[in-house]
Amino acid sequence: MPERFAQRRRDDAEADLLRDQPGAIPNYFYKLVLRVKYSGSTVSDARAIGFWMEHKAYTGDSYVNYTVSVDQIEQWTGFDFFVNLPDQIESSAESGTLSWSAFTSW
């Protein structure tokens, strides 16, 4: 068998082995939602809500039971979200822990 085909077969065999191995699956996942109010073209106010959930199967449970502040998610992940908002508005929006109904009615 020509060498290039032998090499391809070895590569395919290694790829098959890797495919059978479990990949990195995160323990948790998050979602963030931001609502912004404008005065003309300037951001005048904002509210944010975060959801932090364990990576598992959920049955009959609602995502609204997993709300946390954006500040908390930033602490857990090490990321700084919504950096383009004015600092005072960003701080206010990220620090609150709103219910989903309070967030959607804002």
BELJOGI-V643136 format. One record per residue. N is the residue number from 1. RES is the residue in three letters. NEAR is the number of other ideal C-beta (glycine too) atoms within 12 Angstrom. D_FIRST is the distance of its C-alpha to the first C-alpha in Angstrom with 1 decimal. Layout:
n=N res=RES near=NEAR d_first=D_FIRST
n=N res=RES near=NEAR d_first=D_FIRST
//
This chain:
n=1 res=MET near=9 d_first=0.0
n=2 res=PRO near=8 d_first=3.8
n=3 res=GLU near=9 d_first=6.4
n=4 res=ARG near=10 d_first=8.4
n=5 res=PHE near=11 d_first=6.7
n=6 res=ALA near=12 d_first=6.6
n=7 res=GLN near=13 d_first=10.1
n=8 res=ARG near=14 d_first=11.2
n=9 res=ARG near=15 d_first=10.6
n=10 res=ARG near=15 d_first=12.6
n=11 res=ASP near=14 d_first=15.1
n=12 res=ASP near=14 d_first=15.6
n=13 res=ALA near=14 d_first=16.2
n=14 res=GLU near=14 d_first=18.7
n=15 res=ALA near=13 d_first=20.3
n=16 res=ASP near=12 d_first=20.9
n=17 res=LEU near=11 d_first=22.5
n=18 res=LEU near=12 d_first=24.7
n=19 res=ARG near=11 d_first=25.7
n=20 res=ASP near=10 d_first=27.1
n=21 res=GLN near=11 d_first=29.2
n=22 res=PRO near=7 d_first=32.7
n=23 res=GLY near=8 d_first=33.4
n=24 res=ALA near=7 d_first=36.6
n=25 res=ILE near=11 d_first=39.3
n=26 res=PRO near=14 d_first=42.7
n=27 res=ASN near=12 d_first=45.7
n=28 res=TYR near=19 d_first=48.0
n=29 res=PHE near=20 d_first=48.1
n=30 res=TYR near=29 d_first=50.9
n=31 res=LYS near=21 d_first=52.4
n=32 res=LEU near=29 d_first=55.2
n=33 res=VAL near=26 d_first=57.5
n=34 res=LEU near=26 d_first=59.9
n=35 res=ARG near=24 d_first=63.0
n=36 res=VAL near=22 d_first=64.8
n=37 res=LYS near=17 d_first=68.3
n=38 res=TYR near=13 d_first=69.2
n=39 res=SER near=11 d_first=72.4
n=40 res=GLY near=7 d_first=71.8
n=41 res=SER near=7 d_first=68.5
n=42 res=THR near=13 d_first=68.9
n=43 res=VAL near=23 d_first=67.6
n=44 res=SER near=17 d_first=70.7
n=45 res=ASP near=21 d_first=69.4
n=46 res=ALA near=33 d_first=66.3
n=47 res=ARG near=33 d_first=65.3
n=48 res=ALA near=36 d_first=62.0
n=49 res=ILE near=37 d_first=60.7
n=50 res=GLY near=37 d_first=57.8
n=51 res=PHE near=29 d_first=55.9
n=52 res=TRP near=28 d_first=54.1
n=53 res=MET near=23 d_first=52.3
n=54 res=GLU near=16 d_first=50.2
n=55 res=HIS near=13 d_first=46.7
n=56 res=LYS near=13 d_first=47.3
n=57 res=ALA near=8 d_first=48.1
n=58 res=TYR near=14 d_first=51.7
n=59 res=THR near=6 d_first=53.7
n=60 res=GLY near=6 d_first=57.2
n=61 res=ASP near=12 d_first=57.4
n=62 res=SER near=14 d_first=58.3
n=63 res=TYR near=19 d_first=56.8
n=64 res=VAL near=19 d_first=60.4
n=65 res=ASN near=15 d_first=60.7
n=66 res=TYR near=24 d_first=58.3
n=67 res=THR near=29 d_first=60.1
n=68 res=VAL near=31 d_first=60.4
n=69 res=SER near=27 d_first=61.5
n=70 res=VAL near=38 d_first=59.1
n=71 res=ASP near=26 d_first=60.4
n=72 res=GLN near=25 d_first=59.1
n=73 res=ILE near=31 d_first=55.6
n=74 res=GLU near=25 d_first=55.7
n=75 res=GLN near=18 d_first=56.6
n=76 res=TRP near=19 d_first=53.8
n=77 res=THR near=19 d_first=51.1
n=78 res=GLY near=8 d_first=52.3
n=79 res=PHE near=17 d_first=52.2
n=80 res=ASP near=18 d_first=55.3
n=81 res=PHE near=29 d_first=55.5
n=82 res=PHE near=30 d_first=57.8
n=83 res=VAL near=16 d_first=58.3
n=84 res=ASN near=14 d_first=59.5
n=85 res=LEU near=27 d_first=62.6
n=86 res=PRO near=18 d_first=65.8
n=87 res=ASP near=15 d_first=66.0
n=88 res=GLN near=14 d_first=69.0
n=89 res=ILE near=27 d_first=67.6
n=90 res=GLU near=26 d_first=64.2
n=91 res=SER near=21 d_first=65.9
n=92 res=SER near=23 d_first=68.1
n=93 res=ALA near=37 d_first=65.3
n=94 res=GLU near=33 d_first=62.9
n=95 res=SER near=24 d_first=65.4
n=96 res=GLY near=26 d_first=66.7
n=97 res=THR near=23 d_first=65.5
n=98 res=LEU near=28 d_first=66.4
n=99 res=SER near=20 d_first=66.0
n=100 res=TRP near=23 d_first=64.0
n=101 res=SER near=12 d_first=67.3
n=102 res=ALA near=15 d_first=69.0
n=103 res=PHE near=25 d_first=66.1
n=104 res=THR near=14 d_first=65.9
n=105 res=SER near=10 d_first=69.7
n=106 res=TRP near=20 d_first=70.0
//
